[in-house]
């Protein structure tokens, strides 16, 4: 399984970005997909996850602003980010895991993409 994240960039505070993650593999629809982020000098942190029946889970810091979705026909997962804040600045990673729940734990995700930079200016 290979993951390719894209869609990052530079945006002003209050703006929006949509991240995409393309996933190779024939069993994409069975994976839980997650988005994580890592700012310089910090640990990787959970952002959002969506499981095989599209149950979702969000970090408190992004609830109401970010939306995770998936398109099983296209092997794609998305992260729509609205009302962006400077503290959302980080490298964003998509991940795939063989877990039923939309987990926030990094250790349940087996496959990771290379990351895409999101920078929010104040």
C-alpha positions as CSV (number, residue, x, y, z in Angstrom):
1,X,0.0,0.0,0.0
2,X,1.3,3.4,-0.9
3,X,-0.1,6.8,0.1
4,X,0.5,10.1,-1.7
5,X,-0.6,13.3,0.1
6,X,-1.1,16.6,-1.7
7,X,-2.9,19.9,-1.5
8,X,-0.8,21.7,1.1
9,X,0.3,25.3,0.7
10,X,0.5,28.8,2.2
11,X,-2.8,30.4,3.2
12,X,-3.8,33.3,5.3
13,X,-5.6,32.8,8.7
14,X,-9.3,32.3,8.1
15,X,-8.7,30.7,4.8
16,X,-9.3,27.1,3.5
17,X,-7.3,24.3,2.0
18,X,-8.3,20.8,0.9
19,X,-5.8,18.0,1.3
20,X,-6.0,14.9,-0.7
21,X,-4.5,11.4,-0.2
22,X,-4.3,8.9,-3.1
23,X,-4.0,5.3,-1.9
24,X,-2.8,2.4,-4.0
25,X,-4.1,-1.1,-3.2
26,X,-7.3,-3.1,-3.9
27,X,-8.6,-3.2,-0.4
28,X,-8.7,0.6,0.2
29,X,-12.4,0.5,1.3
30,X,-11.5,-1.8,4.3
31,X,-8.9,0.6,5.8
32,X,-9.4,3.2,8.4
33,X,-7.8,6.4,7.1
34,X,-6.3,9.0,9.3
35,X,-4.8,12.5,9.0
36,X,-2.0,13.5,11.4
37,X,0.2,16.6,11.6
38,X,3.6,17.5,13.0
39,X,4.9,20.9,13.6
40,X,8.7,21.5,14.1
41,X,9.9,20.4,17.5
42,X,6.6,18.6,18.4
43,X,5.3,15.1,18.3
44,X,3.0,13.9,15.5
45,X,-0.6,14.5,16.6
46,X,-3.9,13.2,15.5
47,X,-6.2,15.4,13.4
48,X,-9.0,13.2,12.0
49,X,-9.9,9.7,11.0
50,X,-12.6,7.9,9.0
51,X,-13.2,4.2,9.1
52,X,-14.6,1.7,6.5
53,X,-18.3,2.7,7.2
54,X,-17.4,6.4,7.3
55,X,-17.6,6.8,11.0
56,X,-15.4,9.8,11.9
57,X,-13.3,11.1,14.7
58,X,-11.7,14.5,15.2
59,X,-9.2,16.1,17.5
60,X,-10.9,18.7,19.7
61,X,-8.7,21.4,18.2
62,X,-10.2,21.0,14.7
63,X,-13.8,20.0,15.4
64,X,-16.2,22.2,13.5
65,X,-13.5,23.5,11.2
66,X,-12.1,20.3,9.5
67,X,-14.0,17.6,7.6
68,X,-12.6,14.2,6.6
69,X,-14.2,12.2,3.8
70,X,-13.4,9.3,1.6
71,X,-14.2,8.2,-2.0
72,X,-13.8,4.4,-2.1
73,X,-14.4,4.4,-5.9
74,X,-11.3,6.6,-6.4
75,X,-9.2,5.3,-3.5
76,X,-9.0,8.8,-2.1
77,X,-9.3,10.4,1.3
78,X,-9.7,14.2,1.8
79,X,-9.3,16.7,4.6
80,X,-11.3,19.9,4.1
81,X,-9.8,22.6,6.3
82,X,-11.7,25.8,6.9
83,X,-11.1,28.7,9.3
84,X,-7.5,27.9,9.4
85,X,-5.3,29.3,12.2
86,X,-1.6,29.9,12.5
87,X,-1.4,27.0,15.0
88,X,-2.6,24.6,12.2
89,X,0.8,25.1,10.5
90,X,2.5,21.7,10.2
91,X,3.3,18.9,7.9
92,X,0.2,16.8,7.4
93,X,0.4,13.1,6.9
94,X,-2.2,10.6,5.7
95,X,-2.2,7.1,7.1
96,X,-4.0,3.8,6.6
97,X,-4.6,1.2,9.2
98,X,-6.2,-2.2,9.6
99,X,-8.5,-1.1,12.5
100,X,-12.2,-1.0,12.7
101,X,-12.4,2.2,14.8
102,X,-11.4,5.7,13.5
103,X,-8.6,5.7,15.9
104,X,-6.4,8.6,17.1
105,X,-3.5,6.3,18.0
106,X,-0.5,6.4,15.6
107,X,0.4,2.8,16.4
108,X,-2.6,1.3,14.7
109,X,-1.8,2.8,11.3
110,X,0.4,0.5,9.2
111,X,1.1,2.8,6.2
112,X,2.0,6.4,6.0
113,X,2.3,9.0,3.2
114,X,5.2,11.4,2.8
115,X,3.5,14.5,4.1
116,X,2.4,17.8,2.7
117,X,3.3,21.2,4.2
118,X,0.5,23.5,5.4
119,X,1.5,27.0,6.4
120,X,-1.0,29.5,7.8
121,X,0.1,33.1,8.1
122,X,-1.4,35.5,10.6
